[in-house]
Amino acid sequence: FSRYEAIFVDTAPATSLLTNALMLATREVIAVAMLDGSSVKAMQVLASNIAEINAAFPGLNMGVHIVANGYHGSYKSCAESLHAIAALYPGQANDIVLPWSAAFRRQISPLADGPSGTVLEREPHSDSAAAMAELARSLVDRYGILLGGRFISPSVGDVSGKTV
């Protein structure tokens, strides 16, 4: 794994032996939190797990980076959840908040065989695709991710000529 700049492992949103083992191999967990009361409360469990791991392995200093997902401006609960995340986890939330969008639900077609494509492929000019691209840029910048030995410019989203 040393040849990779970053490795993303999408696990089930629950505490398990596998999840805890994977967490031991990282310095920071990216937690995607839906903007509802249950998901915000579940973040407390994750924070507790991280605190326990850090107590058991003092040099690890594992952190969490939160991506808020499913924001809908007309739902008061979304705004309340977003404010709760900001208050409970200051400085740990990504500035990009993914909107609630039917486009995400259309990524898998119940009628078509095989993959249906991501929002970026199916609806590249949608607000949802723009939010996903901005989130990707912010993560590339945060983690210094390289593509083919080149830094990916987070401001424009293309590969610069800078070889690292």
QUIHUFEN-V288509 format. One record per residue. SS is DSSP state (h for helix, s for strand, l for the rest). PHI is phi as a letter, one per 20 degrees, with the letter a starting at -180 (999 if undefined). PSI is psi as a letter, one per 40 degrees, with the letter a starting at -180 (none if undefined). Layout:
SS_PHI_PSI ; SS_PHI_PSI
This chain:
l_999_e ; l_f_e ; l_e_e ; l_d_i ; l_f_d ; l_b_i ; l_c_h ; l_d_h ; l_c_h ; l_e_h ; l_d_i ; l_f_i ; l_e_f ; l_b_i ; l_e_h ; l_b_i ; h_f_d ; h_f_d ; h_f_d ; h_f_d ; h_f_d ; h_f_d ; h_f_d ; h_f_d ; l_e_e ; l_c_i ; l_d_d ; s_b_h ; s_e_h ; s_e_h ; s_d_h ; s_e_h ; s_d_h ; s_f_i ; l_e_g ; l_c_i ; h_g_d ; h_f_d ; h_f_d ; h_f_d ; h_f_d ; h_f_d ; h_f_d ; h_f_d ; h_f_d ; h_f_d ; h_f_d ; h_f_d ; h_f_d ; h_f_d ; h_f_d ; h_f_d ; h_f_d ; h_f_d ; h_f_d ; h_f_d ; l_c_g ; l_g_d ; l_e_e ; l_f_d ; l_l_f ; l_f_i ; s_c_a ; s_c_i ; s_c_h ; s_d_h ; s_d_h ; s_e_h ; s_c_i ; s_n_f ; s_f_h ; l_c_h ; l_g_d ; l_e_e ; l_d_h ; h_g_d ; h_f_d ; h_f_d ; h_f_d ; h_f_d ; h_f_d ; h_f_d ; h_f_d ; h_f_d ; h_f_d ; h_f_d ; h_f_d ; h_f_d ; l_c_g ; l_f_h ; l_m_e ; l_d_e ; s_e_i ; l_f_i ; l_f_d ; l_e_h ; l_d_h ; s_f_h ; s_f_i ; l_f_h ; l_b_h ; h_f_d ; h_g_d ; h_f_d ; h_f_e ; l_e_e ; l_f_d ; l_d_h ; l_e_h ; l_f_e ; l_d_d ; l_e_i ; l_e_i ; l_n_a ; l_f_i ; l_e_d ; l_o_i ; l_e_i ; h_g_d ; h_f_d ; h_e_d ; h_e_d ; l_c_g ; l_f_e ; l_d_e ; l_e_i ; h_f_d ; h_f_d ; h_f_d ; h_f_d ; h_f_d ; h_f_d ; h_f_d ; h_f_d ; h_f_d ; h_g_d ; h_f_d ; h_f_d ; h_f_d ; h_g_d ; h_f_d ; h_f_d ; h_d_e ; l_m_f ; l_f_h ; s_d_i ; s_c_h ; l_m_f ; l_m_e ; s_d_i ; s_f_h ; s_e_h ; l_f_h ; l_f_e ; l_f_d ; l_c_e ; l_m_e ; l_d_i ; s_e_h ; s_e_i ; s_e_e ; s_f_h ; s_e_h ; l_d_none
